[in-house]
Every structure is written in C-alpha cells, then in structure tokens.
Amino acid sequence: MSASRTQQLADEARHLLRGNPLMASTVSLQRVATRNLLKRRFQYGCTLAAGSKLTNCSAGVEALSRHFPGLADGGYTRLLELPPAAAEPVSADPYRSSVLAAWMGGLAWSLEWQAGGPDAQIVSGYLQSDLIASDLELERQPARRLSCGIGLALIESPARSRVMQALLSQCMPSYRGSDYPITDGAELDRIADHLESAFALIAKLDVYGYQRLIAGLHTLHVGVRREPPCSLSSSNELPGSAIIVLSRERLRDGDHAATAAQLLHQAGHVLLGFYTTSAAASLPGEFQYVSPYKEDLQTLESILHVTYTIPWECAFRMACLSTETDPERRTWKMAFIIAYAARQVPLIDIARKGIERLGGDVLLDLPDIAAIPSWSSRILFLVGQLLAEEPIAHRQAHLAERQRVLDRQAWDIGQMLLRGKEPIDPRMGRREIDDTGDNVSLWYDGKFHVIAKAADHAMGKDYACYAETICGTAPSEMEAM
C-alpha cells in the first residue's frame, strides 16, 4: 500500500476517534462521575453502618469512615441527610481508590456471607487501619510517576496486604504465574519509559482518549513477564486503576503503538462501566446474546463492552499505521487489524438490536450508548477499506475467516437452541428442531445450516492458524485475542 494511501486511512481513523460517542460531552462525563460517587457513597455508608453495630467493630469502622468525606463521625448513619456532592479529580477521589474499594468490598463480603449473621472477629479482619494505611501509601506514593501524573505500582509488591492482593488476583487471575519475574529497578525504568512513549502517542493521535485516560486513572499496577503476550485488565472493582503486565519482548521491540491501543481498549471498558453503573435504570441482565469472543451466553452490557472497546482499539491501530516506517511490520499490523475486527461483523448488529429493545427510561438515562453501534460500524467499514488494499491471496484468507466467524456464530446459536435457550441475533432466520431434539436447521446470514447437538464446542475460537496463514507466523498479540 502506498504511503499516501496509508496516510489517508490513518487520517480517516483519527477522524473517527474524534467522534467517540462516550466523549461527546464533558458535562456528561462530569455527571456520570458524580452519579458514581453518590452511588458508591451510599453503598459504602450502608456497609459501614452495618459494621458499626457489631461488638468491638465500631472503632475500626470510625477509622475507615474517615477516608470518605461525609461518612466520618457517624455520617454513615445519616445517609439520607448527606448533602449533594460533586466528583473530585480521580487522584483525590477516595471513592475511586482501588485500595479503599478492596477493603470496603472485603468488609461488605464479611458482613453478608454467613447465613447465621456476621462474625465480629471475621469482620474486624477488614478493619485493620495499619494495613489499609500501608496499601494507601503504595497507591499514593507509587514506585514511579509518569509525566501525565499516573502512578506506577509494582503488581508483585510484597508490601501489599492480602486484601489488595486478592483484588488484583481477581482482576487478573494469572498475574502470580511462574512466568512473571520480579521486577527490578532497571526493568521498572524500562516500563516507565515505554509507557511514557505510549501515552505520548495517544496524546498525539487521540486527544480525547488521552484526556479520558488521565482523567480516569490514577494508578497502573505494572509488571513484566518472560514470554508474550502482554496482559491488561480493568474492572469496576478496581476503580481509578488498571493492571498492565508487559512482555520482555514488547519492552525490547518498543511497540508503543500496540501498548497505546491496548491501554485505550482498557480505558473503553472503564468508561463504559462508569456510564452503566452510574445509570438510574440498569441495563437488562438476562443472558440472551451469543458473542464470537465467548463460549456462553452474554448480557447486553457484555456485548456493548466488546462492540465499543475493540473497534476503538482497531481505529487507533489504524491511526498509527502512518507512523510505522518498516514496511514488513506495517503489513503485519494491517493484517492484525483486519483479523481482530473480523469477529465484530455479527456483534454490531446484535448490539444495535439490543439497544432497540431497551425501554425508553434506559435510553433517556444513557443516551450516549445508543450511538456505539453506528460508530463501531463506521470503524468496521474503514477496516473494510484496509482489507481492499491487501494482496488478493491475503484478502481471500481474510474473507474466508469472516465466513468462518459467521459459521461459528450459527453453530453456537444452534447449540443454544438445542439446549432450550432463545438467543437474540438479527442475522438469524427461520429455524426448526427435529423430532429427536438433537438437530436444528436454521438460516443465518442468508446461509442454511444443519447443526447437531455437541457435547462440547467442536469449532474452536483459536485464531492462531488464521494468523499464521496471513502473517507467516502466529504473532504473539493474536494469542491474546
């Protein structure tokens, strides 16, 4: 592909990034942040109030409450009287502290898990002021701080409490695996330098994404692993923070564009979660949708997360193509973007249909999410233009893979139907289960399928072979797809 065409597509991708539907209004973002603060304040207040009623726990509850404006000095017993509050910057907002979220979550669990009533001795284990202070010190005085203000804390720090370690383990279950070496000072310096370059690239190519990152994150829990792929994770249970474990290969090769794209992917999860948890009317929680990325039925919110974050990542990777000077690496990156986007083909229509089914109250409360499918569809259309620039052999392989995605989607839907489920997918047409109950015939995306009930999934969702066909090798990033 010519340099001018590469630049043209990169410019179009940057234009789409500026149209990110959840960043259209700073007023909306401030309203969402304030709503989250108020919800979490009420949740924390109820937990503290319950704990204060237990013998020998009131002093610990008072100490913990002092971290939260309005809840101290018994404020948690007067929740309905608390004045309105506005969200503070993320670095100063105790309701977006991952440490305090971990300890408050543990306290809530200790109060709820026993059928016979909470045990004061167990509850008091989550009221240890010295350990909470130690965890907060790691969060507020990180090992390194990036120029944008985000702190870097070592994921394997031995100074962390077991409560905080448990939360990190929950958000990234494999982070304590044997392939994670202990990060030394020199390696932490390399991580910091790598992330500085990644953030600088985001600031250059996606200014709104950059602003969202630094407004929504105060801490990155970082580490290294010996082998690819890199691992990134975020969670509503880890407010204001994310986990990023970089491979030594990534640090050696300096692929700042890939790291930047993955950071924005996680920012997308954080931002969408921020919107949905702030809403007065919740999204429906029924598991009614089949995702090409998962092995079981998903909720609409799960579908929206994938429909939002992966196109955002793909658009940013396209915007970076013009910065890649090595023709071979640029060719591989083009193929990766097309491959990564392939599974979005059925998802965008599913997301659109799911949004259409929402009640008016939900859409009035969350108007910005209604634009996600159309924005993602425009990104997928741009990826289609990238596909048109591929050599014919690669183009045929990509198109065959897209068909495989659709065939696999039909197969998954068939398995759900044979098990008595009723998945929703606008590409699904007429279907009929035979008299034995072991076979279903259905139309999907204009193609007729006859599907037999299987004990397990015979058609895997591993895309390494496909990547090898396109790229000549199975690239490390594809393993994480």
C-alpha positions in Angstrom: 0.0 0.0 0.0 1.4 3.4 -0.9 2.5 5.9 1.7 -0.2 8.4 0.6 -3.0 5.7 0.9 -1.7 4.7 4.3 -1.8 8.3 5.5 -5.3 8.8 4.1 -6.6 5.8 6.0 -4.8 6.8 9.2 -6.3 10.3 8.9 -9.8 8.8 8.5 -9.2 6.7 11.6 -8.2 9.8 13.6 -11.4 11.5 12.4 -13.4 8.6 13.7 -11.6 8.7 17.0 -12.7 12.3 17.5 -16.3 11.0 17.2 -16.1 8.7 20.2 -19.7 8.6 21.4 -18.9 8.4 25.1 -16.7 11.5 25.0 -19.1 13.9 23.2 -19.7 16.0 26.3 -17.5 16.9 29.3 -20.8 17.7 31.0 -22.0 14.2 30.5 -18.7 12.8 31.9 -18.9 15.0 35.0 -22.5 14.0 35.6 -21.5 10.3 35.3 -18.6 10.7 37.7 -20.8 12.5 40.2 -23.5 9.8 40.0 -20.9 7.1 40.6 -19.6 9.0 43.6 -23.1 9.2 45.1 -23.9 5.5 44.4 -20.6 4.4 45.9 -21.0 6.7 48.9 -24.4 5.2 49.7 -23.1 1.7 49.2 -20.1 2.3 51.4 -22.2 4.1 54.0 -24.6 1.1 54.3 -21.7 -1.2 54.8 -20.1 0.9 57.5 -23.4 1.3 59.3 -23.9 -2.5 59.3 -20.3 -3.0 60.6 -20.7 -0.4 63.4 -23.5 -2.4 65.0 -21.1 -5.3 65.8 -19.4 -5.6 69.2 -15.8 -4.4 69.1 -16.1 -3.1 65.5 -17.2 0.5 65.9 -13.7 1.9 66.4 -12.5 0.3 63.3 -15.5 1.4 61.3 -14.9 5.0 62.5 -11.3 4.9 61.4 -12.2 3.5 58.0 -15.0 6.1 57.6 -12.6 9.0 58.0 -11.3 8.3 54.5 -14.7 9.3 53.0 -16.0 12.9 53.2 -19.4 12.9 54.7 -19.3 9.4 56.2 -16.9 10.2 59.1 -18.2 11.0 62.6 -21.2 8.7 62.1 -22.2 10.2 58.8 -22.8 6.7 57.5 -25.8 6.6 59.9 -27.4 9.7 58.3 -27.1 8.8 54.6 -30.4 10.4 53.6 -29.3 13.7 55.2 -26.0 13.9 53.3 -25.7 16.9 51.0 -25.1 16.6 47.3 -21.5 16.1 46.2 -19.5 16.6 43.0 -16.8 14.2 41.8 -13.3 15.3 42.5 -10.3 14.7 40.2 -9.5 11.0 40.2 -6.3 11.3 42.1 -8.1 13.0 45.0 -11.4 11.0 45.0 -11.5 8.3 47.7 -14.4 6.7 46.0 -12.1 5.9 43.1 -9.4 4.4 45.3 -8.8 0.8 44.4 -7.3 0.2 47.9 -10.4 1.5 49.7 -12.6 -0.4 47.2 -10.7 -3.6 48.1 -11.1 -3.1 51.8 -14.7 -2.0 51.6 -15.5 -4.9 49.3 -14.0 -7.3 51.8 -15.9 -5.7 54.7 -19.2 -6.0 52.7 -18.4 -9.7 52.0 -17.6 -10.4 55.7 -21.0 -8.9 56.7 -23.0 -10.8 54.1 -21.5 -14.2 53.6 -22.6 -16.0 56.8 -26.2 -17.2 56.8 -26.4 -17.1 60.6 -25.2 -13.5 60.9 -21.8 -11.7 60.7 -19.0 -12.8 62.9 -17.4 -9.8 64.6 -14.0 -11.5 64.6 -14.1 -12.0 60.8 -15.5 -8.6 60.2 -12.7 -7.0 62.2 -10.2 -8.5 59.8 -11.3 -5.9 57.3 -10.9 -3.0 59.7 -7.1 -3.1 60.1 -6.2 0.5 59.9 -2.4 -0.1 59.7 -2.7 -2.4 56.7 -5.2 -0.1 55.0 -2.7 2.8 55.5 0.1 0.7 54.1 -1.9 -0.1 51.0 -2.8 3.5 50.5 0.8 4.5 50.8 1.6 2.3 47.8 -1.2 3.8 45.9 -0.4 7.5 46.8 3.3 7.2 46.7 3.9 4.9 43.7 7.2 3.4 42.7 7.3 5.7 39.6 5.1 8.5 38.3 4.6 9.3 34.6 4.7 12.8 33.4 0.9 12.7 32.9 0.5 12.1 36.6 -0.5 8.4 36.6 1.5 6.4 39.2 3.1 3.0 38.6 2.9 0.5 41.4 4.6 -2.9 41.2 2.0 -5.6 40.9 4.0 -8.1 42.9 4.9 -5.7 45.8 5.4 -7.7 49.0 4.2 -4.7 51.0 0.6 -5.2 49.8 -2.0 -6.6 52.1 -3.6 -9.9 51.4 -6.9 -8.0 50.8 -5.3 -5.9 48.0 -3.5 -8.9 46.6 -6.8 -10.8 46.4 -8.5 -8.0 44.4 -5.6 -7.9 41.9 -5.7 -11.6 41.6 -9.4 -11.5 41.0 -9.0 -8.9 38.2 -6.1 -10.8 36.6 -6.1 -14.4 37.8 -2.8 -15.3 36.1 -0.7 -12.5 37.4 1.0 -14.7 40.0 2.0 -17.3 37.4 5.6 -18.5 37.2 6.2 -16.6 34.0 6.1 -13.3 35.9 9.6 -12.4 37.1 10.2 -10.0 40.0 10.5 -6.5 38.5 13.8 -4.8 39.5 14.5 -1.1 39.4 16.1 -1.1 35.9 13.1 -3.0 34.5 10.7 -0.6 36.1 12.6 2.2 34.4 12.1 0.5 31.1 8.4 0.0 31.7 8.1 3.7 32.7 10.0 4.8 29.5 7.8 2.5 27.4 4.6 3.8 28.9 5.7 7.5 28.5 6.1 6.8 24.8 2.8 5.1 24.6 1.0 7.9 26.3 2.7 10.5 24.1 1.4 8.6 21.0 -2.1 8.6 22.4 -1.9 12.3 23.1 -0.8 12.9 19.5 -3.4 10.7 17.7 -6.4 10.5 20.1 -6.5 13.6 22.3 -9.9 12.7 23.7 -8.7 9.2 24.5 -5.7 10.7 26.2 -7.8 13.1 28.3 -10.0 10.2 29.3 -7.1 8.1 30.4 -5.5 10.7 32.6 -8.9 11.8 34.0 -10.0 8.2 34.8 -6.8 6.6 36.0 -4.5 7.4 39.0 -2.6 4.1 39.1 -1.3 1.4 36.8 -0.3 -1.8 38.5 2.7 -2.9 36.4 4.9 -5.9 35.9 6.8 -7.9 33.3 6.5 -11.5 32.0 9.1 -13.5 30.2 7.0 -14.5 27.2 4.3 -12.9 25.1 1.5 -12.0 25.1 1.1 -8.9 27.2 -1.8 -8.8 29.7 -4.0 -5.9 30.5 -7.0 -5.8 32.8 -9.5 -3.4 34.3 -12.6 -3.8 36.5 -15.4 -1.8 38.2 -13.9 -3.4 41.3 -10.6 -1.6 40.6 -11.7 2.0 40.3 -9.2 4.5 39.1 -6.7 1.8 38.3 -5.7 -0.8 35.7 -3.3 -3.7 35.5 -0.7 -3.9 32.7 1.9 -6.7 32.5 4.3 -6.1 29.6 6.3 -8.9 28.0 10.0 -8.5 27.8 9.6 -8.9 24.0 7.3 -5.8 23.9 9.8 -3.8 26.0 12.7 -4.9 23.8 10.9 -4.2 20.5 9.4 -0.9 21.7 6.0 -1.4 20.0 4.5 1.7 21.7 1.5 1.7 19.3 0.4 -1.7 20.4 0.6 -0.8 24.1 -1.2 2.5 23.5 -4.0 0.7 21.6 -4.4 -1.8 24.4 -4.4 1.0 27.1 -7.3 2.7 25.2 -9.1 -0.7 25.0 -9.0 -0.8 28.8 -10.0 2.8 29.0 -13.0 1.9 27.0 -14.0 -0.8 29.5 -13.5 1.6 32.4 -15.5 4.4 30.7 -18.4 2.2 29.6 -18.6 0.6 33.0 -18.6 4.1 34.5 -21.6 5.0 32.4 -23.6 1.9 33.1 -23.0 1.8 36.8 -24.0 5.4 37.1 -27.4 4.9 35.5 -30.6 5.1 37.4 -32.1 2.4 35.1 -29.9 -0.6 34.8 -29.3 -2.4 31.5 -31.2 -5.8 31.4 -29.2 -8.5 33.0 -30.6 -11.5 31.1 -28.1 -13.7 29.2 -29.6 -13.6 25.7 -26.8 -12.9 23.3 -24.1 -15.0 21.6 -20.6 -13.4 21.4 -17.9 -14.6 18.9 -15.4 -14.0 21.8 -17.1 -16.1 24.5 -18.2 -19.7 25.0 -21.6 -19.0 26.6 -24.5 -16.6 26.5 -23.8 -12.9 27.4 -25.7 -9.9 28.6 -26.3 -6.8 26.5 -23.8 -4.9 28.6 -21.1 -7.6 27.8 -21.9 -7.3 24.1 -21.7 -3.5 24.3 -18.3 -3.7 26.0 -16.8 -5.7 23.1 -18.6 -3.7 20.5 -17.2 -0.5 21.9 -13.6 -1.3 23.0 -12.3 -3.5 20.1 -13.4 -1.0 17.3 -11.8 1.8 19.4 -8.6 -0.2 19.6 -8.7 -1.0 15.8 -9.3 2.6 14.9 -6.3 3.7 17.0 -4.1 1.0 15.4 -5.1 2.2 12.0 -4.3 5.8 13.0 -0.8 4.5 13.9 -0.1 2.9 10.6 1.4 6.0 9.1 3.9 6.2 11.9 5.2 2.7 11.1 8.3 3.0 8.9 9.1 -0.7 8.5 7.1 -2.0 5.5 7.1 -5.6 6.8 5.8 -4.6 10.3 3.2 -2.3 8.7 1.9 -5.2 6.6 1.7 -7.4 9.6 -0.1 -4.7 11.6 -2.7 -4.2 8.8 -3.4 -7.9 8.8 -3.7 -7.9 12.5 -6.3 -5.1 12.5 -8.4 -6.9 9.8 -8.2 -10.2 11.7 -9.0 -8.6 15.1 -12.1 -6.8 13.6 -13.4 -10.0 11.9 -15.5 -11.1 14.9 -17.2 -7.7 15.1 -19.3 -8.5 12.0 -22.2 -10.1 13.8 -21.7 -8.2 17.0 -22.5 -4.7 15.8 -25.9 -5.8 14.6 -26.5 -7.7 17.8 -25.7 -4.5 19.8 -27.9 -2.4 17.7 -30.8 -4.8 18.1 -30.2 -5.0 21.9 -30.3 -1.2 22.2 -33.5 -1.1 20.2 -35.1 -3.5 22.7 -34.3 -1.2 25.7 -37.0 0.7 27.4 -37.3 4.4 27.0 -36.2 5.1 30.5 -32.8 3.4 29.9 -32.1 5.3 26.7 -33.1 8.6 28.3 -30.7 7.9 31.1 -27.9 6.6 28.9 -28.4 8.4 25.5 -24.7 8.2 24.5 -24.6 4.4 24.4 -27.2 4.4 21.6 -24.5 5.7 19.3 -22.0 2.9 20.0 -23.2 0.5 17.2 -23.2 3.2 14.4 -19.8 4.5 15.5 -18.3 1.0 15.6 -19.9 0.2 12.2 -18.1 3.2 10.7 -14.8 1.8 12.1 -15.6 -1.6 10.6 -16.3 0.0 7.3 -12.9 1.7 7.4 -11.3 -1.7 8.2 -13.0 -3.0 5.1 -11.2 -0.3 3.1 -7.9 -1.6 4.6 -8.9 -5.1 3.5 -9.3 -3.9 0.0 -5.7 -2.9 0.0 -4.5 -6.4 0.8 -2.9 -8.7 -1.8 -5.5 -11.0 -3.3 -4.3 -14.1 -1.5 -4.5 -12.4 1.9 -7.8 -10.8 1.0 -9.3 -14.3 0.2 -8.0 -15.6 3.5 -9.5 -12.7 5.4 -12.9 -13.2 3.7 -12.8 -16.9 4.4 -12.1 -16.1 8.0 -15.0 -13.7 8.2 -17.3 -16.5 6.9 -15.8 -18.9 9.4 -16.8 -16.4 12.1 -20.4 -16.3 10.8 -20.5 -20.1 10.5 -19.2 -20.4 14.1 -21.8 -17.9 15.3 -24.5 -20.0 13.6 -23.1 -23.2 15.2 -23.1 -21.6 18.7 -26.6 -20.3 18.2 -27.7 -23.8 17.2 -26.2 -25.3 20.3 -28.1 -22.8 22.5 -31.3 -23.6 20.7 -30.8 -27.3 21.2 -30.4 -26.7 24.9 -33.6 -24.8 25.2 -32.2 -21.2 25.1 -33.5 -18.4 22.9 -30.6 -16.3 21.8 -31.2 -13.0 20.1 -29.4 -12.3 16.8 -30.9 -10.2 13.9 -29.0 -12.4 11.4 -30.8 -15.5 12.5 -33.8 -16.5 10.3 -36.1 -19.5 10.4 -35.1 -22.4 12.5 -36.5 -25.8 13.3 -35.5 -28.5 15.7 -36.1 -32.1 14.5 -38.2 -34.7 16.3 -35.2 -36.2 18.1 -34.2 -32.8 19.6 -30.6 -33.5 18.6 -30.5 -31.4 15.3 -31.6 -28.0 14.3 -31.8 -26.5 10.9 -31.6 -22.7 10.7 -30.8 -19.9 8.3 -28.1 -17.5 9.4 -26.9 -14.5 7.4 -28.6 -16.0 4.3 -26.9 -19.4 4.6 -28.6 -22.6 5.6 -27.1 -24.7 8.4 -27.9 -28.1 9.8 -26.4 -28.4 13.3 -26.2 -31.4 15.5 -26.0 -31.2 19.3 -22.5 -31.5 20.5 -21.1 -32.4 23.9 -18.6 -29.5 23.6 -17.5 -26.9 21.1 -16.0 -28.6 18.1 -15.2 -25.4 16.3 -12.6 -23.6 18.4 -12.2 -19.8 18.8 -8.4 -20.0 18.4 -7.3 -17.8 15.6 -3.5 -18.6 15.6 -3.7 -20.8 12.5 -5.5 -18.0 10.6 -2.9 -15.5 11.8 -0.2 -17.8 10.5 -1.8 -18.0 7.1 -2.0 -14.2 6.8 1.3 -13.2 8.5 3.6 -16.2 8.0 3.9 -16.7 11.8 1.4 -16.8 14.6 2.0 -13.3 16.1 2.1 -13.0 19.9 -0.7 -10.5 20.0 -3.1 -12.8 18.2 -2.7 -15.3 21.0 -4.4 -12.9 23.3 -7.4 -12.3 21.1 
